């Protein structure tokens, strides 16, 4: 298993001129916010609407197809909206890489279990027709990123097995500021990179 | 919605520059969906929260989107509308198809009665597609960033 913050650092380090990230409410966004002070304009930090990261990420390249969108979800949030996998497969244009952080629990509400014994989230993703990989160490995440640079599929999934860990401080920006800055960057991002 | 009313709504959406329609299938919207499908601009979502979030992503990227849902789906949509679209001030219109007291399904009549009150509390506007000025009225509402717009079927 990977420490959550380490997995997020790998994503933050990957953000370039033609990529952006959408993150889910809870500890993931808190940690990502702490790691991305130099790339705020490329980050859409969701602080509500559990289960909405995948559809938000799907909508972005419909308008800006040259961008590579990293969509980060937690296992609990993904389970709240499994239909999103089907919609992603059906309509994804451009490039969306879905990274599901799987700690098998609702960590921020006290660690309640999110899945039955033996349940494999990657099987659900794979059954949706999305190419799906599993990461248990940093090298697997880096390999997934390398593969996504040239992969023909518009969408693919990496289920990252992460450990439970205390979170960073809350994001201290108003949501309208986050959205306006992100939207400005999206609209200005050049197809040429 | 008959064909004349559907044409009015299509005209209204075009007048507002709506590039993508995000739909949770609702009775009465077949012709409108077909029109957008023909240009590859109609996406069917699996539920209402998802439709709202897709429209949010599109809007952030600079595309104008509109969401269409049945009145029975309004409750499903509220969390995404409140904590994503409203909280982040991401604008797109949501058209709610309403059959009201005439709905042949008795359960939907109960739902419509309750949802009507919810929409009223949310400041929902209504456009009549039976009059020629419907498209212009819709455009005025969209220019004023009206979120909820009721379409009576």
Interface residues (C-beta under 8 A of the other chain):
Chain A: X22 X44 X46 X47 X48 X49 X50 X51 X52 X53 X54 X55 X56 X57 X58 X59 X60 X61 X62 X63 X64 X81 X83 X84 X86 X87 X91 X175 X176 X178 X179 X180 X182 X183 X186 X187
Chain B: X19 X20 X43 X44 X45 X46 X47 X49 X50 X51 X52 X53 X54 X55 X56 X57 X58 X59 X60 X61 X62 X63 X65 X79 X80 X82 X83 X84 X87 X88 X89 X90
